[in-house]
């Protein structure tokens, strides 16, 4: 395997880890180091968003009122086609409710399909598509802050 590809995979992996930690720690400013400002996203079958700010607002709308969460990534695959850099990575996202819903859980198994762009600050996601393959629990524990 080419060393350049290995280094690219590592760089993309670190940005993906930054994303999961930002979600779980509710560190929303860190998303500036994940998505380009004009990024687009498709989350599941109902959310098509344009711009980093609306993407982060949607994520916050699900996690700010939720209890603890843990987003785990695995099986990263990076595809290099000329100048186009795409990746796929599995995500297992576990969530616990907050307040009166603290005993409830929601978990999803999904894949993030990302298109990347190189910026002066490093690699960032230009487009994200989330494909959910399985869900368990109560999705309604995902909610904005009260």
Secondary structure, DSSP 8 states (H G I E B T S, - for coil): --HHHHHHHHHHHHHHHHHHHHHHHT-GGGGGGTEEEEEEEEETTTEEEESHHHHHHHHHHHHTTS--EEEEEEEEEEEEETTEEEEEEEEEEEEE--GGGTT-EEEEEEEEEEEEEEETTEEEEEEEEEEEEEEEE-GGG-----
